[in-house]
Amino acid sequence: MKSEKSSHAHDNTGPRITIPWVAWKTLVGIGIAFVVLMFGTVLVFEAFDRNSHSASDTIRPFVITMAPVWAVAIAAARVLLRGNRD
């Protein structure tokens, strides 16, 4: 017959679930990059809107230009926030 102590020795040997900790510097950097990206987005919109004659002259080139920029920025932020999952 096993003692109670030894029978529970292997119950908690599974992988631990931990909450990933992100460095404050990373969060501050992502926040600053987001602010710069927002400011740049507004400047790009104003540049397209400056010489346009209709909404389609502004919106279509703006979306074609900024959609890939935002996609890369979101992907980069996800990679940085994901952390090291070894």
C-alpha positions as CSV (number, residue, x, y, z in Angstrom):
1,M,0.0,0.0,0.0
2,K,1.4,3.4,-1.0
3,S,1.6,6.2,1.5
4,E,-0.5,9.3,0.8
5,K,2.5,11.5,0.2
6,S,4.0,9.3,-2.5
7,S,0.7,8.7,-4.3
8,H,0.3,12.4,-5.0
9,A,3.9,13.0,-6.0
10,H,3.2,12.9,-9.7
11,D,-0.1,14.6,-9.9
12,N,1.3,18.1,-10.6
13,T,4.0,17.2,-13.0
14,G,2.2,18.6,-16.2
15,P,3.3,21.7,-18.0
16,R,2.6,24.9,-16.0
17,I,0.4,27.5,-17.5
18,T,2.1,30.9,-17.0
19,I,0.9,34.3,-18.0
20,P,3.5,35.8,-20.3
21,W,5.1,38.9,-18.9
22,V,5.9,41.7,-21.3
23,A,8.6,44.2,-20.5
24,W,7.4,47.7,-19.9
25,K,9.9,49.0,-22.5
26,T,8.3,46.8,-25.1
27,L,4.8,48.2,-24.3
28,V,6.1,51.8,-24.3
29,G,7.8,51.2,-27.6
30,I,4.7,49.7,-29.2
31,G,2.6,52.6,-27.8
32,I,5.0,55.2,-29.3
33,A,5.1,53.3,-32.6
34,F,1.3,53.3,-32.7
35,V,1.1,57.1,-32.1
36,V,3.7,57.7,-34.9
37,L,1.8,55.3,-37.2
38,M,-1.5,57.2,-36.5
39,F,0.2,60.6,-37.2
40,G,1.7,59.2,-40.4
41,T,-1.6,57.8,-41.5
42,V,-3.2,61.2,-41.1
43,L,-0.4,62.9,-43.0
44,V,-0.7,60.3,-45.9
45,F,-4.5,60.9,-46.0
46,E,-4.0,64.7,-46.2
47,A,-1.4,64.2,-48.9
48,F,-3.9,62.2,-51.0
49,D,-6.8,64.5,-50.3
50,R,-4.8,67.7,-51.2
51,N,-5.1,67.2,-54.9
52,S,-8.1,65.0,-55.3
53,H,-11.4,65.9,-57.0
54,S,-13.6,63.1,-55.5
55,A,-13.8,60.7,-52.6
56,S,-12.6,57.8,-54.8
57,D,-9.5,59.8,-55.8
58,T,-8.6,60.0,-52.1
59,I,-9.8,56.8,-50.5
60,R,-8.7,54.1,-53.0
61,P,-5.0,55.1,-53.1
62,F,-5.0,55.8,-49.4
63,V,-6.3,52.3,-48.6
64,I,-3.9,50.7,-51.2
65,T,-1.0,52.5,-49.5
66,M,-1.9,52.2,-45.8
67,A,-3.4,48.7,-45.6
68,P,-0.1,46.9,-46.0
69,V,1.6,49.3,-43.6
70,W,-1.0,48.6,-40.9
71,A,-0.9,44.9,-41.6
72,V,2.9,44.8,-41.1
73,A,2.6,47.0,-38.0
74,I,-0.1,44.7,-36.4
75,A,1.9,41.6,-37.3
76,A,5.1,43.1,-35.7
77,A,3.2,44.1,-32.6
78,R,1.8,40.6,-32.2
79,V,5.2,39.0,-32.5
80,L,6.6,41.4,-29.9
81,L,3.7,40.9,-27.5
82,R,3.7,37.1,-28.0
83,G,7.1,36.8,-26.3
84,N,9.4,33.8,-26.2
85,R,7.3,30.6,-26.0
86,D,9.9,27.9,-25.8
